[in-house]
Amino acid sequence: MADNQTETRQERREKKLKQKRERIPQHGKGLVRIYKEAILKRINKLRNEKEKQPGK
């Protein structure tokens, strides 16, 4: 009987961990977009500055 309860507890733990793992990538996808936009913004800013410098 105690063995069955331990197994049930283990199953609940595995289910909880699985749900936690499934939630993490969703946050990652949003962060990827933010980082990508920040990098593109920086690249565009550097390009604009580079285009203005030779014209001095």
mmCIF entry with sequence, helices, sheets and N, C-alpha, C, O atoms, coordinates in Angstrom:
data_MODEL
# 
_entry.id   MODEL 
# 
_entity.id                         1 
_entity.type                       polymer 
_entity.pdbx_number_of_molecules   1 
# 
_entity_poly.entity_id                      1 
_entity_poly.type                           'polypeptide(L)' 
_entity_poly.nstd_linkage                   no 
_entity_poly.nstd_monomer                   no 
_entity_poly.pdbx_seq_one_letter_code       MADNQTETRQERREKKLKQKRERIPQHGKGLVRIYKEAILKRINKLRNEKEKQPGK 
_entity_poly.pdbx_seq_one_letter_code_can   MADNQTETRQERREKKLKQKRERIPQHGKGLVRIYKEAILKRINKLRNEKEKQPGK 
_entity_poly.pdbx_strand_id                 A 
# 
loop_
_entity_poly_seq.entity_id 
_entity_poly_seq.num 
_entity_poly_seq.mon_id 
_entity_poly_seq.hetero 
1 1  MET n 
1 2  ALA n 
1 3  ASP n 
1 4  ASN n 
1 5  GLN n 
1 6  THR n 
1 7  GLU n 
1 8  THR n 
1 9  ARG n 
1 10 GLN n 
1 11 GLU n 
1 12 ARG n 
1 13 ARG n 
1 14 GLU n 
1 15 LYS n 
1 16 LYS n 
1 17 LEU n 
1 18 LYS n 
1 19 GLN n 
1 20 LYS n 
1 21 ARG n 
1 22 GLU n 
1 23 ARG n 
1 24 ILE n 
1 25 PRO n 
1 26 GLN n 
1 27 HIS n 
1 28 GLY n 
1 29 LYS n 
1 30 GLY n 
1 31 LEU n 
1 32 VAL n 
1 33 ARG n 
1 34 ILE n 
1 35 TYR n 
1 36 LYS n 
1 37 GLU n 
1 38 ALA n 
1 39 ILE n 
1 40 LEU n 
1 41 LYS n 
1 42 ARG n 
1 43 ILE n 
1 44 ASN n 
1 45 LYS n 
1 46 LEU n 
1 47 ARG n 
1 48 ASN n 
1 49 GLU n 
1 50 LYS n 
1 51 GLU n 
1 52 LYS n 
1 53 GLN n 
1 54 PRO n 
1 55 GLY n 
1 56 LYS n 
# 
_struct_asym.id          A 
_struct_asym.entity_id   1 
# 
_struct_conf.conf_type_id            HELX_P 
_struct_conf.id                      HELX_P1 
_struct_conf.pdbx_PDB_helix_id       AA1 
_struct_conf.beg_label_comp_id       ALA 
_struct_conf.beg_label_asym_id       A 
_struct_conf.beg_label_seq_id        2 
_struct_conf.pdbx_beg_PDB_ins_code   ? 
_struct_conf.end_label_comp_id       LYS 
_struct_conf.end_label_asym_id       A 
_struct_conf.end_label_seq_id        52 
_struct_conf.pdbx_end_PDB_ins_code   ? 
_struct_conf.beg_auth_comp_id        ALA 
_struct_conf.beg_auth_asym_id        A 
_struct_conf.beg_auth_seq_id         2 
_struct_conf.end_auth_comp_id        LYS 
_struct_conf.end_auth_asym_id        A 
_struct_conf.end_auth_seq_id         52 
_struct_conf.pdbx_PDB_helix_class    1 
_struct_conf.details                 ? 
_struct_conf.pdbx_PDB_helix_length   51 
# 
_struct_conf_type.id          HELX_P 
_struct_conf_type.criteria    ? 
_struct_conf_type.reference   ? 
# 
loop_
_atom_site.group_PDB 
_atom_site.id 
_atom_site.type_symbol 
_atom_site.label_atom_id 
_atom_site.label_alt_id 
_atom_site.label_comp_id 
_atom_site.label_asym_id 
_atom_site.label_entity_id 
_atom_site.label_seq_id 
_atom_site.pdbx_PDB_ins_code 
_atom_site.Cartn_x 
_atom_site.Cartn_y 
_atom_site.Cartn_z 
_atom_site.occupancy 
_atom_site.B_iso_or_equiv 
_atom_site.pdbx_formal_charge 
_atom_site.auth_seq_id 
_atom_site.auth_comp_id 
_atom_site.auth_asym_id 
_atom_site.auth_atom_id 
_atom_site.pdbx_PDB_model_num 
ATOM 1   N N  . MET A 1 1  ? 0.824  -1.192 0.000   1.00 0.00 ? 1  MET A N  1 
ATOM 2   C CA . MET A 1 1  ? 0.000  0.000  0.000   1.00 0.00 ? 1  MET A CA 1 
ATOM 3   C C  . MET A 1 1  ? 0.871  1.260  0.000   1.00 0.00 ? 1  MET A C  1 
ATOM 4   O O  . MET A 1 1  ? 0.632  2.188  -0.772  1.00 0.00 ? 1  MET A O  1 
ATOM 5   N N  . ALA A 1 2  ? 1.870  1.281  0.863   1.00 0.00 ? 2  ALA A N  1 
ATOM 6   C CA . ALA A 1 2  ? 2.755  2.442  0.927   1.00 0.00 ? 2  ALA A CA 1 
ATOM 7   C C  . ALA A 1 2  ? 3.515  2.594  -0.386  1.00 0.00 ? 2  ALA A C  1 
ATOM 8   O O  . ALA A 1 2  ? 3.787  3.711  -0.825  1.00 0.00 ? 2  ALA A O  1 
ATOM 9   N N  . ASP A 1 3  ? 3.855  1.470  -1.010  1.00 0.00 ? 3  ASP A N  1 
ATOM 10  C CA . ASP A 1 3  ? 4.574  1.491  -2.282  1.00 0.00 ? 3  ASP A CA 1 
ATOM 11  C C  . ASP A 1 3  ? 3.716  2.152  -3.360  1.00 0.00 ? 3  ASP A C  1 
ATOM 12  O O  . ASP A 1 3  ? 4.227  2.912  -4.183  1.00 0.00 ? 3  ASP A O  1 
ATOM 13  N N  . ASN A 1 4  ? 2.427  1.868  -3.355  1.00 0.00 ? 4  ASN A N  1 
ATOM 14  C CA . ASN A 1 4  ? 1.508  2.444  -4.334  1.00 0.00 ? 4  ASN A CA 1 
ATOM 15  C C  . ASN A 1 4  ? 1.389  3.959  -4.136  1.00 0.00 ? 4  ASN A C  1 
ATOM 16  O O  . ASN A 1 4  ? 1.342  4.707  -5.112  1.00 0.00 ? 4  ASN A O  1 
ATOM 17  N N  . GLN A 1 5  ? 1.339  4.411  -2.886  1.00 0.00 ? 5  GLN A N  1 
ATOM 18  C CA . GLN A 1 5  ? 1.246  5.845  -2.607  1.00 0.00 ? 5  GLN A CA 1 
ATOM 19  C C  . GLN A 1 5  ? 2.510  6.569  -3.059  1.00 0.00 ? 5  GLN A C  1 
ATOM 20  O O  . GLN A 1 5  ? 2.436  7.671  -3.602  1.00 0.00 ? 5  GLN A O  1 
ATOM 21  N N  . THR A 1 6  ? 3.668  5.954  -2.836  1.00 0.00 ? 6  THR A N  1 
ATOM 22  C CA . THR A 1 6  ? 4.927  6.550  -3.262  1.00 0.00 ? 6  THR A CA 1 
ATOM 23  C C  . THR A 1 6  ? 4.946  6.691  -4.775  1.00 0.00 ? 6  THR A C  1 
ATOM 24  O O  . THR A 1 6  ? 5.407  7.701  -5.308  1.00 0.00 ? 6  THR A O  1 
ATOM 25  N N  . GLU A 1 7  ? 4.447  5.680  -5.458  1.00 0.00 ? 7  GLU A N  1 
ATOM 26  C CA . GLU A 1 7  ? 4.419  5.730  -6.914  1.00 0.00 ? 7  GLU A CA 1 
ATOM 27  C C  . GLU A 1 7  ? 3.502  6.865  -7.381  1.00 0.00 ? 7  GLU A C  1 
ATOM 28  O O  . GLU A 1 7  ? 3.835  7.595  -8.315  1.00 0.00 ? 7  GLU A O  1 
ATOM 29  N N  . THR A 1 8  ? 2.368  7.003  -6.738  1.00 0.00 ? 8  THR A N  1 
ATOM 30  C CA . THR A 1 8  ? 1.433  8.063  -7.083  1.00 0.00 ? 8  THR A CA 1 
ATOM 31  C C  . THR A 1 8  ? 2.084  9.425  -6.861  1.00 0.00 ? 8  THR A C  1 
ATOM 32  O O  . THR A 1 8  ? 1.926  10.340 -7.670  1.00 0.00 ? 8  THR A O  1 
ATOM 33  N N  . ARG A 1 9  ? 2.801  9.544  -5.779  1.00 0.00 ? 9  ARG A N  1 
ATOM 34  C CA . ARG A 1 9  ? 3.495  10.802 -5.491  1.00 0.00 ? 9  ARG A CA 1 
ATOM 35  C C  . ARG A 1 9  ? 4.544  11.079 -6.566  1.00 0.00 ? 9  ARG A C  1 
ATOM 36  O O  . ARG A 1 9  ? 4.707  12.213 -7.019  1.00 0.00 ? 9  ARG A O  1 
ATOM 37  N N  . GLN A 1 10 ? 5.250  10.024 -6.964  1.00 0.00 ? 10 GLN A N  1 
ATOM 38  C CA . GLN A 1 10 ? 6.265  10.157 -8.016  1.00 0.00 ? 10 GLN A CA 1 
ATOM 39  C C  . GLN A 1 10 ? 5.606  10.572 -9.331  1.00 0.00 ? 10 GLN A C  1 
ATOM 40  O O  . GLN A 1 10 ? 6.120  11.425 -10.054 1.00 0.00 ? 10 GLN A O  1 
ATOM 41  N N  . GLU A 1 11 ? 4.471  9.961  -9.625  1.00 0.00 ? 11 GLU A N  1 
ATOM 42  C CA . GLU A 1 11 ? 3.762  10.310 -10.859 1.00 0.00 ? 11 GLU A CA 1 
ATOM 43  C C  . GLU A 1 11 ? 3.317  11.777 -10.837 1.00 0.00 ? 11 GLU A C  1 
ATOM 44  O O  . GLU A 1 11 ? 3.427  12.484 -11.838 1.00 0.00 ? 11 GLU A O  1 
ATOM 45  N N  . ARG A 1 12 ? 2.817  12.219 -9.686  1.00 0.00 ? 12 ARG A N  1 
ATOM 46  C CA . ARG A 1 12 ? 2.412  13.621 -9.571  1.00 0.00 ? 12 ARG A CA 1 
ATOM 47  C C  . ARG A 1 12 ? 3.612  14.539 -9.761  1.00 0.00 ? 12 ARG A C  1 
ATOM 48  O O  . ARG A 1 12 ? 3.515  15.576 -10.417 1.00 0.00 ? 12 ARG A O  1 
ATOM 49  N N  . ARG A 1 13 ? 4.744  14.150 -9.183  1.00 0.00 ? 13 ARG A N  1 
ATOM 50  C CA . ARG A 1 13 ? 5.971  14.949 -9.303  1.00 0.00 ? 13 ARG A CA 1 
ATOM 51  C C  . ARG A 1 13 ? 6.412  15.034 -10.763 1.00 0.00 ? 13 ARG A C  1 
ATOM 52  O O  . ARG A 1 13 ? 6.772  16.105 -11.250 1.00 0.00 ? 13 ARG A O  1 
ATOM 53  N N  . GLU A 1 14 ? 6.378  13.889 -11.460 1.00 0.00 ? 14 GLU A N  1 
ATOM 54  C CA . GLU A 1 14 ? 6.773  13.864 -12.873 1.00 0.00 ? 14 GLU A CA 1 
ATOM 55  C C  . GLU A 1 14 ? 5.842  14.733 -13.713 1.00 0.00 ? 14 GLU A C  1 
ATOM 56  O O  . GLU A 1 14 ? 6.286  15.462 -14.600 1.00 0.00 ? 14 GLU A O  1 
ATOM 57  N N  . LYS A 1 15 ? 4.554  14.647 -13.423 1.00 0.00 ? 15 LYS A N  1 
ATOM 58  C CA . LYS A 1 15 ? 3.577  15.449 -14.160 1.00 0.00 ? 15 LYS A CA 1 
ATOM 59  C C  . LYS A 1 15 ? 3.826  16.942 -13.933 1.00 0.00 ? 15 LYS A C  1 
ATOM 60  O O  . LYS A 1 15 ? 3.772  17.741 -14.867 1.00 0.00 ? 15 LYS A O  1 
ATOM 61  N N  . LYS A 1 16 ? 4.100  17.302 -12.678 1.00 0.00 ? 16 LYS A N  1 
ATOM 62  C CA . LYS A 1 16 ? 4.370  18.692 -12.331 1.00 0.00 ? 16 LYS A CA 1 
ATOM 63  C C  . LYS A 1 16 ? 5.624  19.196 -13.041 1.00 0.00 ? 16 LYS A C  1 
ATOM 64  O O  . LYS A 1 16 ? 5.634  20.306 -13.573 1.00 0.00 ? 16 LYS A O  1 
ATOM 65  N N  . LEU A 1 17 ? 6.679  18.383 -13.050 1.00 0.00 ? 17 LEU A N  1 
ATOM 66  C CA . LEU A 1 17 ? 7.920  18.768 -13.713 1.00 0.00 ? 17 LEU A CA 1 
ATOM 67  C C  . LEU A 1 17 ? 7.728  18.886 -15.222 1.00 0.00 ? 17 LEU A C  1 
ATOM 68  O O  . LEU A 1 17 ? 8.293  19.774 -15.860 1.00 0.00 ? 17 LEU A O  1 
ATOM 69  N N  . LYS A 1 18 ? 6.928  17.986 -15.784 1.00 0.00 ? 18 LYS A N  1 
ATOM 70  C CA . LYS A 1 18 ? 6.657  18.029 -17.222 1.00 0.00 ? 18 LYS A CA 1 
ATOM 71  C C  . LYS A 1 18 ? 5.937  19.329 -17.584 1.00 0.00 ? 18 LYS A C  1 
ATOM 72  O O  . LYS A 1 18 ? 6.279  19.981 -18.571 1.00 0.00 ? 18 LYS A O  1 
ATOM 73  N N  . GLN A 1 19 ? 4.948  19.698 -16.789 1.00 0.00 ? 19 GLN A N  1 
ATOM 74  C CA . GLN A 1 19 ? 4.221  20.943 -17.033 1.00 0.00 ? 19 GLN A CA 1 
ATOM 75  C C  . GLN A 1 19 ? 5.145  22.146 -16.896 1.00 0.00 ? 19 GLN A C  1 
ATOM 76  O O  . GLN A 1 19 ? 5.038  23.107 -17.658 1.00 0.00 ? 19 GLN A O  1 
ATOM 77  N N  . LYS A 1 20 ? 6.051  22.091 -15.926 1.00 0.00 ? 20 LYS A N  1 
ATOM 78  C CA . LYS A 1 20 ? 7.000  23.188 -15.718 1.00 0.00 ? 20 LYS A CA 1 
ATOM 79  C C  . LYS A 1 20 ? 7.914  23.327 -16.930 1.00 0.00 ? 20 LYS A C  1 
ATOM 80  O O  . LYS A 1 20 ? 8.186  24.439 -17.381 1.00 0.00 ? 20 LYS A O  1 
ATOM 81  N N  . ARG A 1 21 ? 8.391  22.192 -17.460 1.00 0.00 ? 21 ARG A N  1 
ATOM 82  C CA . ARG A 1 21 ? 9.262  22.218 -18.636 1.00 0.00 ? 21 ARG A CA 1 
ATOM 83  C C  . ARG A 1 21 ? 8.525  22.758 -19.853 1.00 0.00 ? 21 ARG A C  1 
ATOM 84  O O  . ARG A 1 21 ? 9.118  23.459 -20.673 1.00 0.00 ? 21 ARG A O  1 
ATOM 85  N N  . GLU A 1 22 ? 7.246  22.443 -19.979 1.00 0.00 ? 22 GLU A N  1 
ATOM 86  C CA . GLU A 1 22 ? 6.460  22.910 -21.123 1.00 0.00 ? 22 GLU A CA 1 
ATOM 87  C C  . GLU A 1 22 ? 6.263  24.425 -21.066 1.00 0.00 ? 22 GLU A C  1 
ATOM 88  O O  . GLU A 1 22 ? 6.177  25.077 -22.107 1.00 0.00 ? 22 GLU A O  1 
ATOM 89  N N  . ARG A 1 23 ? 6.192  24.982 -19.872 1.00 0.00 ? 23 ARG A N  1 
ATOM 90  C CA . ARG A 1 23 ? 5.987  26.418 -19.734 1.00 0.00 ? 23 ARG A CA 1 
ATOM 91  C C  . ARG A 1 23 ? 7.240  27.212 -20.094 1.00 0.00 ? 23 ARG A C  1 
ATOM 92  O O  . ARG A 1 23 ? 7.135  28.306 -20.648 1.00 0.00 ? 23 ARG A O  1 
ATOM 93  N N  . ILE A 1 24 ? 8.401  26.688 -19.793 1.00 0.00 ? 24 ILE A N  1 
ATOM 94  C CA . ILE A 1 24 ? 9.651  27.426 -19.983 1.00 0.00 ? 24 ILE A CA 1 
ATOM 95  C C  . ILE A 1 24 ? 9.884  27.867 -21.432 1.00 0.00 ? 24 ILE A C  1 
ATOM 96  O O  . ILE A 1 24 ? 10.174 29.045 -21.644 1.00 0.00 ? 24 ILE A O  1 
ATOM 97  N N  . PRO A 1 25 ? 9.776  26.996 -22.440 1.00 0.00 ? 25 PRO A N  1 
ATOM 98  C CA . PRO A 1 25 ? 10.054 27.435 -23.809 1.00 0.00 ? 25 PRO A CA 1 
ATOM 99  C C  . PRO A 1 25 ? 9.156  28.583 -24.284 1.00 0.00 ? 25 PRO A C  1 
ATOM 100 O O  . PRO A 1 25 ? 9.583  29.396 -25.104 1.00 0.00 ? 25 PRO A O  1 
ATOM 101 N N  . GLN A 1 26 ? 7.931  28.659 -23.786 1.00 0.00 ? 26 GLN A N  1 
ATOM 102 C CA . GLN A 1 26 ? 7.048  29.741 -24.194 1.00 0.00 ? 26 GLN A CA 1 
ATOM 103 C C  . GLN A 1 26 ? 7.656  31.088 -23.830 1.00 0.00 ? 26 GLN A C  1 
ATOM 104 O O  . GLN A 1 26 ? 7.584  32.043 -24.605 1.00 0.00 ? 26 GLN A O  1 
ATOM 105 N N  . HIS A 1 27 ? 8.250  31.157 -22.651 1.00 0.00 ? 27 HIS A N  1 
ATOM 106 C CA . HIS A 1 27 ? 8.901  32.402 -22.246 1.00 0.00 ? 27 HIS A CA 1 
ATOM 107 C C  . HIS A 1 27 ? 10.107 32.653 -23.131 1.00 0.00 ? 27 HIS A C  1 
ATOM 108 O O  . HIS A 1 27 ? 10.394 33.792 -23.500 1.00 0.00 ? 27 HIS A O  1 
ATOM 109 N N  . GLY A 1 28 ? 10.807 31.588 -23.469 1.00 0.00 ? 28 GLY A N  1 
ATOM 110 C CA . GLY A 1 28 ? 11.995 31.709 -24.310 1.00 0.00 ? 28 GLY A CA 1 
ATOM 111 C C  . GLY A 1 28 ? 11.677 32.292 -25.674 1.00 0.00 ? 28 GLY A C  1 
ATOM 112 O O  . GLY A 1 28 ? 12.448 33.089 -26.209 1.00 0.00 ? 28 GLY A O  1 
ATOM 113 N N  . LYS A 1 29 ? 10.538 31.896 -26.241 1.00 0.00 ? 29 LYS A N  1 
ATOM 114 C CA . LYS A 1 29 ? 10.159 32.402 -27.559 1.00 0.00 ? 29 LYS A CA 1 
ATOM 115 C C  . LYS A 1 29 ? 9.952  33.907 -27.517 1.00 0.00 ? 29 LYS A C  1 
ATOM 116 O O  . LYS A 1 29 ? 10.367 34.614 -28.435 1.00 0.00 ? 29 LYS A O  1 
ATOM 117 N N  . GLY A 1 30 ? 9.322  34.400 -26.474 1.00 0.00 ? 30 GLY A N  1 
ATOM 118 C CA . GLY A 1 30 ? 9.109  35.835 -26.333 1.00 0.00 ? 30 GLY A CA 1 
ATOM 119 C C  . GLY A 1 30 ? 10.424 36.570 -26.154 1.00 0.00 ? 30 GLY A C  1 
ATOM 120 O O  . GLY A 1 30 ? 10.625 37.652 -26.706 1.00 0.00 ? 30 GLY A O  1 
ATOM 121 N N  . LEU A 1 31 ? 11.323 35.970 -25.372 1.00 0.00 ? 31 LEU A N  1 
ATOM 122 C CA . LEU A 1 31 ? 12.625 36.593 -25.141 1.00 0.00 ? 31 LEU A CA 1 
ATOM 123 C C  . LEU A 1 31 ? 13.440 36.634 -26.418 1.00 0.00 ? 31 LEU A C  1 
ATOM 124 O O  . LEU A 1 31 ? 14.163 37.598 -26.664 1.00 0.00 ? 31 LEU A O  1 
ATOM 125 N N  . VAL A 1 32 ? 13.330 35.598 -27.228 1.00 0.00 ? 32 VAL A N  1 
ATOM 126 C CA . VAL A 1 32 ? 14.070 35.563 -28.490 1.00 0.00 ? 32 VAL A CA 1 
ATOM 127 C C  . VAL A 1 32 ? 13.664 36.754 -29.343 1.00 0.00 ? 32 VAL A C  1 
ATOM 128 O O  . VAL A 1 32 ? 14.516 37.414 -29.937 1.00 0.00 ? 32 VAL A O  1 
ATOM 129 N N  . ARG A 1 33 ? 12.384 37.028 -29.407 1.00 0.00 ? 33 ARG A N  1 
ATOM 130 C CA . ARG A 1 33 ? 11.909 38.160 -30.208 1.00 0.00 ? 33 ARG A CA 1 
ATOM 131 C C  . ARG A 1 33 ? 12.464 39.475 -29.665 1.00 0.00 ? 33 ARG A C  1 
ATOM 132 O O  . ARG A 1 33 ? 12.889 40.337 -30.434 1.00 0.00 ? 33 ARG A O  1 
ATOM 133 N N  . ILE A 1 34 ? 12.460 39.627 -28.347 1.00 0.00 ? 34 ILE A N  1 
ATOM 134 C CA . ILE A 1 34 ? 12.969 40.859 -27.733 1.00 0.00 ? 34 ILE A CA 1 
ATOM 135 C C  . ILE A 1 34 ? 14.445 41.038 -28.043 1.00 0.00 ? 34 ILE A C  1 
ATOM 136 O O  . ILE A 1 34 ? 14.875 42.121 -28.442 1.00 0.00 ? 34 ILE A O  1 
ATOM 137 N N  . TYR A 1 35 ? 15.231 39.964 -27.858 1.00 0.00 ? 35 TYR A N  1 
ATOM 138 C CA . TYR A 1 35 ? 16.667 40.054 -28.129 1.00 0.00 ? 35 TYR A CA 1 
ATOM 139 C C  . TYR A 1 35 ? 16.931 40.325 -29.606 1.00 0.00 ? 35 TYR A C  1 
ATOM 140 O O  . TYR A 1 35 ? 17.813 41.108 -29.958 1.00 0.00 ? 35 TYR A O  1 
ATOM 141 N N  . LYS A 1 36 ? 16.156 39.666 -30.461 1.00 0.00 ? 36 LYS A N  1 
ATOM 142 C CA . LYS A 1 36 ? 16.329 39.853 -31.905 1.00 0.00 ? 36 LYS A CA 1 
ATOM 143 C C  . LYS A 1 36 ? 16.054 41.307 -32.289 1.00 0.00 ? 36 LYS A C  1 
ATOM 144 O O  . LYS A 1 36 ? 16.807 41.899 -33.062 1.00 0.00 ? 36 LYS A O  1 
ATOM 145 N N  . GLU A 1 37 ? 14.982 41.877 -31.752 1.00 0.00 ? 37 GLU A N  1 
ATOM 146 C CA . GLU A 1 37 ? 14.657 43.275 -32.043 1.00 0.00 ? 37 GLU A CA 1 
ATOM 147 C C  . GLU A 1 37 ? 15.745 44.206 -31.529 1.00 0.00 ? 37 GLU A C  1 
ATOM 148 O O  . GLU A 1 37 ? 16.108 45.171 -32.202 1.00 0.00 ? 37 GLU A O  1 
ATOM 149 N N  . ALA A 1 38 ? 16.267 43.922 -30.337 1.00 0.00 ? 38 ALA A N  1 
ATOM 150 C CA . ALA A 1 38 ? 17.322 44.764 -29.757 1.00 0.00 ? 38 ALA A CA 1 
ATOM 151 C C  . ALA A 1 38 ? 18.582 44.715 -30.615 1.00 0.00 ? 38 ALA A C  1 
ATOM 152 O O  . ALA A 1 38 ? 19.215 45.743 -30.853 1.00 0.00 ? 38 ALA A O  1 
ATOM 153 N N  . ILE A 1 39 ? 18.942 43.526 -31.078 1.00 0.00 ? 39 ILE A N  1 
ATOM 154 C CA . ILE A 1 39 ? 20.138 43.370 -31.914 1.00 0.00 ? 39 ILE A CA 1 
ATOM 155 C C  . ILE A 1 39 ? 19.951 44.086 -33.245 1.00 0.00 ? 39 ILE A C  1 
ATOM 156 O O  . ILE A 1 39 ? 20.847 44.798 -33.699 1.00 0.00 ? 39 ILE A O  1 
ATOM 157 N N  . LEU A 1 40 ? 18.794 43.902 -33.874 1.00 0.00 ? 40 LEU A N  1 
ATOM 158 C CA . LEU A 1 40 ? 18.529 44.567 -35.149 1.00 0.00 ? 40 LEU A CA 1 
ATOM 159 C C  . LEU A 1 40 ? 18.530 46.087 -34.990 1.00 0.00 ? 40 LEU A C  1 
ATOM 160 O O  . LEU A 1 40 ? 19.021 46.810 -35.857 1.00 0.00 ? 40 LEU A O  1 
ATOM 161 N N  . LYS A 1 41 ? 17.983 46.555 -33.887 1.00 0.00 ? 41 LYS A N  1 
ATOM 162 C CA . LYS A 1 41 ? 17.965 47.990 -33.621 1.00 0.00 ? 41 LYS A CA 1 
ATOM 163 C C  . LYS A 1 41 ? 19.391 48.522 -33.504 1.00 0.00 ? 41 LYS A C  1 
ATOM 164 O O  . LYS A 1 41 ? 19.714 49.575 -34.055 1.00 0.00 ? 41 LYS A O  1 
ATOM 165 N N  . ARG A 1 42 ? 20.244 47.788 -32.783 1.00 0.00 ? 42 ARG A N  1 
ATOM 166 C CA . ARG A 1 42 ? 21.642 48.201 -32.616 1.00 0.00 ? 42 ARG A CA 1 
ATOM 167 C C  . ARG A 1 42 ? 22.374 48.184 -33.951 1.00 0.00 ? 42 ARG A C  1 
ATOM 168 O O  . ARG A 1 42 ? 23.141 49.099 -34.249 1.00 0.00 ? 42 ARG A O  1 
ATOM 169 N N  . ILE A 1 43 ? 22.143 47.139 -34.763 1.00 0.00 ? 43 ILE A N  1 
ATOM 170 C CA . ILE A 1 43 ? 22.795 47.040 -36.076 1.00 0.00 ? 43 ILE A CA 1 
ATOM 171 C C  . ILE A 1 43 ? 22.383 48.215 -36.959 1.00 0.00 ? 43 ILE A C  1 
ATOM 172 O O  . ILE A 1 43 ? 23.225 48.851 -37.593 1.00 0.00 ? 43 ILE A O  1 
ATOM 173 N N  . ASN A 1 44 ? 21.090 48.496 -36.993 1.00 0.00 ? 44 ASN A N  1 
ATOM 174 C CA . ASN A 1 44 ? 20.602 49.613 -37.815 1.00 0.00 ? 44 ASN A CA 1 
ATOM 175 C C  . ASN A 1 44 ? 21.174 50.942 -37.341 1.00 0.00 ? 44 ASN A C  1 
ATOM 176 O O  . ASN A 1 44 ? 21.516 51.801 -38.153 1.00 0.00 ? 44 ASN A O  1 
ATOM 177 N N  . LYS A 1 45 ? 21.277 51.108 -36.027 1.00 0.00 ? 45 LYS A N  1 
ATOM 178 C CA . LYS A 1 45 ? 21.851 52.343 -35.480 1.00 0.00 ? 45 LYS A CA 1 
ATOM 179 C C  . LYS A 1 45 ? 23.309 52.482 -35.903 1.00 0.00 ? 45 LYS A C  1 
ATOM 180 O O  . LYS A 1 45 ? 23.738 53.563 -36.308 1.00 0.00 ? 45 LYS A O  1 
ATOM 181 N N  . LEU A 1 46 ? 24.076 51.392 -35.812 1.00 0.00 ? 46 LEU A N  1 
ATOM 182 C CA . LEU A 1 46 ? 25.483 51.421 -36.209 1.00 0.00 ? 46 LEU A CA 1 
ATOM 183 C C  . LEU A 1 46 ? 25.633 51.684 -37.707 1.00 0.00 ? 46 LEU A C  1 
ATOM 184 O O  . LEU A 1 46 ? 26.540 52.405 -38.123 1.00 0.00 ? 46 LEU A O  1 
ATOM 185 N N  . ARG A 1 47 ? 24.749 51.103 -38.515 1.00 0.00 ? 47 ARG A N  1 
ATOM 186 C CA . ARG A 1 47 ? 24.797 51.333 -39.968 1.00 0.00 ? 47 ARG A CA 1 
ATOM 187 C C  . ARG A 1 47 ? 24.540 52.801 -40.285 1.00 0.00 ? 47 ARG A C  1 
ATOM 188 O O  . ARG A 1 47 ? 25.228 53.398 -41.113 1.00 0.00 ? 47 ARG A O  1 
ATOM 189 N N  . ASN A 1 48 ? 23.545 53.373 -39.620 1.00 0.00 ? 48 ASN A N  1 
ATOM 190 C CA . ASN A 1 48 ? 23.222 54.785 -39.849 1.00 0.00 ? 48 ASN A CA 1 
ATOM 191 C C  . ASN A 1 48 ? 24.387 55.679 -39.457 1.00 0.00 ? 48 ASN A C  1 
ATOM 192 O O  . ASN A 1 48 ? 24.703 56.633 -40.167 1.00 0.00 ? 48 ASN A O  1 
ATOM 193 N N  . GLU A 1 49 ? 25.025 55.381 -38.339 1.00 0.00 ? 49 GLU A N  1 
ATOM 194 C CA . GLU A 1 49 ? 26.182 56.171 -37.904 1.00 0.00 ? 49 GLU A CA 1 
ATOM 195 C C  . GLU A 1 49 ? 27.336 56.016 -38.888 1.00 0.00 ? 49 GLU A C  1 
ATOM 196 O O  . GLU A 1 49 ? 28.045 56.980 -39.178 1.00 0.00 ? 49 GLU A O  1 
ATOM 197 N N  . LYS A 1 50 ? 27.522 54.809 -39.395 1.00 0.00 ? 50 LYS A N  1 
ATOM 198 C CA . LYS A 1 50 ? 28.611 54.533 -40.334 1.00 0.00 ? 50 LYS A CA 1 
ATOM 199 C C  . LYS A 1 50 ? 28.392 55.293 -41.645 1.00 0.00 ? 50 LYS A C  1 
ATOM 200 O O  . LYS A 1 50 ? 29.345 55.802 -42.234 1.00 0.00 ? 50 LYS A O  1 
ATOM 201 N N  . GLU A 1 51 ? 27.144 55.367 -42.099 1.00 0.00 ? 51 GLU A N  1 
ATOM 202 C CA . GLU A 1 51 ? 26.829 56.083 -43.337 1.00 0.00 ? 51 GLU A CA 1 
ATOM 203 C C  . GLU A 1 51 ? 27.057 57.587 -43.174 1.00 0.00 ? 51 GLU A C  1 
ATOM 204 O O  . GLU A 1 51 ? 27.439 58.259 -44.132 1.00 0.00 ? 51 GLU A O  1 
ATOM 205 N N  . LYS A 1 52 ? 26.830 58.108 -41.995 1.00 0.00 ? 52 LYS A N  1 
ATOM 206 C CA . LYS A 1 52 ? 26.981 59.545 -41.758 1.00 0.00 ? 52 LYS A CA 1 
ATOM 207 C C  . LYS A 1 52 ? 28.449 59.940 -41.618 1.00 0.00 ? 52 LYS A C  1 
ATOM 208 O O  . LYS A 1 52 ? 28.811 61.049 -42.012 1.00 0.00 ? 52 LYS A O  1 
ATOM 209 N N  . GLN A 1 53 ? 29.299 59.086 -41.078 1.00 0.00 ? 53 GLN A N  1 
ATOM 210 C CA . GLN A 1 53 ? 30.706 59.422 -40.823 1.00 0.00 ? 53 GLN A CA 1 
ATOM 211 C C  . GLN A 1 53 ? 31.494 59.767 -42.079 1.00 0.00 ? 53 GLN A C  1 
ATOM 212 O O  . GLN A 1 53 ? 32.153 60.806 -42.087 1.00 0.00 ? 53 GLN A O  1 
ATOM 213 N N  . PRO A 1 54 ? 31.472 58.962 -43.147 1.00 0.00 ? 54 PRO A N  1 
ATOM 214 C CA . PRO A 1 54 ? 32.283 59.307 -44.324 1.00 0.00 ? 54 PRO A CA 1 
ATOM 215 C C  . PRO A 1 54 ? 31.863 60.624 -44.971 1.00 0.00 ? 54 PRO A C  1 
ATOM 216 O O  . PRO A 1 54 ? 32.666 61.237 -45.675 1.00 0.00 ? 54 PRO A O  1 
ATOM 217 N N  . GLY A 1 55 ? 30.663 61.065 -44.759 1.00 0.00 ? 55 GLY A N  1 
ATOM 218 C CA . GLY A 1 55 ? 30.171 62.297 -45.356 1.00 0.00 ? 55 GLY A CA 1 
ATOM 219 C C  . GLY A 1 55 ? 30.678 63.553 -44.680 1.00 0.00 ? 55 GLY A C  1 
ATOM 220 O O  . GLY A 1 55 ? 30.393 64.651 -45.157 1.00 0.00 ? 55 GLY A O  1 
ATOM 221 N N  . LYS A 1 56 ? 31.417 63.438 -43.588 1.00 0.00 ? 56 LYS A N  1 
ATOM 222 C CA . LYS A 1 56 ? 31.906 64.617 -42.858 1.00 0.00 ? 56 LYS A CA 1 
ATOM 223 C C  . LYS A 1 56 ? 32.857 65.433 -43.646 1.00 0.00 ? 56 LYS A C  1 
ATOM 224 O O  . LYS A 1 56 ? 33.348 66.452 -43.159 1.00 0.00 ? 56 LYS A O  1 
# 
